[in-house]
Amino acid sequence: MHIRTAAAATVGSLALITLSAPVAQADDHKGDTVFTSVTFSRATVNVGTSKPQKLTVTATARDNSGIRNMYGLKLVSSDSRFQYAKSSTCSHPTSTTMKCTWTYSLESDLTDYADLRNSSAGTWHLDVEAAANDGDFYTLDSSATVKIKRFASLATTQATPEPVAKGRTLTVTGALTRADWNTNTYTGFAAQKVALQFKRSGASAYTTVKTVTTDSAGRLKATITANTSGTWRWHFAGTGTTGSATATGDSVALK
């Protein structure tokens, strides 16, 4: 998508459009204009229901004639929603380069149309164009990506009984929830595989003992044989649209 005639007045506002955003295309360019670097402050942004999450993107472009401006400045989701930067700063480090930094605020508090929706979770890409003084350009349409996921949480691990006799059964419970961006609440995450991990007393690392699938309400329950003292915890690796989570552990001693 060639956008060098687009206005740059969108900086300073945050916008989201669901109908007119284009499907991601391949990067486009003309002449010797090139982006020499594009960096995201976070590779993955996990967004919950209350606290806005900040994402900063910095890009540097170069052309032998110099870079006149950068346009677009938007992040585009896989379901064709997009958000503009809340703020932008640009400079010319050299006569042939331009460096810009954009700040985005991602949230789901249902106060305006820019708030996230569940369908938008996953891989987003930066859509921006560098326009050179000689008419050359380079448009980033799909190559610079970032993960924007729904925040997940695991309730504190509960292991009973405490203490437990060696060789007896120990029951470990927990619950997995994630942010629902459509309702701005946390709901149980059903049918997800979660690892039950154990760290022996005096050890430095956890090992996975078994994998348990959450029920329809996101609840977890496992029974194991207690052979040694240590700490039990749940760990969720995450999905393409939901972040990872690790529960606070529960230490159990043998009696």
C-alpha angles and dihedrals in degrees: 000000000000108000106160091123092056119115119252094210092105092085111108096036133078116223137174126194124187104181111040102039110117126236111259113270134189118280113274130206147163128205124343099326111126141165105239094189141005119183133178120208088224128026090207127026115199110200123198131184105273116023119065113232119223122220123185123196123192123191134178123197130187137198129163090238093047131255115279098192147322121243138191102032093185137136114221125203127215090255091055100257117135140195129202125218119269091215140009138193125187137183141172107237089181137005091265102040140066126195123197133181122199128190123208129189116210121195144140104210094129094235097121145003092269093070118113124260128204093248090061097061116115134044119006126184134211115245112197138134131214113209119200128213092246095054097264119130145179122208123198106210106154115348100085108066141172133186117240109186141175111259115249129201135192119207117236110285115254120201122182144230102031118222100022130197115247112265094018126118120271121198117210122192138180143145135235121212134169138194116273103209092191094061101021091235138109117251135183114272107224131203095017126142112235126183121233106213133192134199118193117228107274094018124117102211139053124232127200112250099179143339121243129191119226118242125234091286096045094257123150131206132170136168121210139167114258110227103153141013118265148105128298125203142163123239127192116196094203132229136249090278103027129060127239123261139195123198126224107262130242118221117218125190127202119239 
